[in-house]
Structure formats: C-alpha cells, structure tokens
Amino acid sequence: MSRLKRKHREDIKFVSGKMGVNDLFDNMIKAACRINDEEYDYICENLTDDESLIFLKDDELSIKEKREFLRILESHLEKFYA
C-alpha cells in the first residue's frame, strides 16, 4: 500500500491522555508514515539493524536516505498485506 493510498486513513489510532515518551514517539512515527498500530508493530518486529538506523535516524534525511526509508516502509507493508 503506497503512502498516497494511505493518505486519508480513518484507522490510525493515536494515544492520547496520559502519555509517556514512548507514546509520543509512536504517535510521531504513525502520523509521519500514515500507518496503523498493527502495521507499526509488524514493522518494528521485522526491521533489521541496518534498516532501523535509517528508519529511526534523528538527523534530517538526505534524498537518498528518504528513498531508502520509503523502500523499507513499502517493502514491509507489502509483506504485512501478503
């Protein structure tokens, strides 16, 4: 499922109320990637160490890294829906 197809999703649930740092981080990733909890859990469980370095990089991503990030995201979502 491409990011454009995920554009107007209704099934993304954000944690609200009493939140911790982990909840804020999870909400940020889900909003930026437009993924729901099940997809997010699957991606977190299946990221390799090299993929996680790009996926969780705190500096601004270069164009090459953004392409790689999208490739990683799309490949894991494709496996999730297979």
RAMOVEN-V582520 format. One record per backbone hydrogen bond with DSSP energy under -1.0 kcal/mol. CO is the residue of the C=O (numbers start at 1). NH is the residue of the N-H. Records with the same first field share a line. If there is no record, write none. Layout:
CO=NH  NH
//
This chain:
2=6
4=7
20=24
21=25
22=26
23=27
24=28
25=29
26=30
27=31
28=32
29=33
30=34  35
36=40
37=41
38=42
39=43
40=44
41=45
42=46
43=47
48=52
49=53
50=54
51=55
52=56
54=57
62=66
63=67
64=68
65=69
66=70
67=71
68=72
69=73
70=74
71=75
72=76
73=77
74=78
75=79
76=80
77=81
//
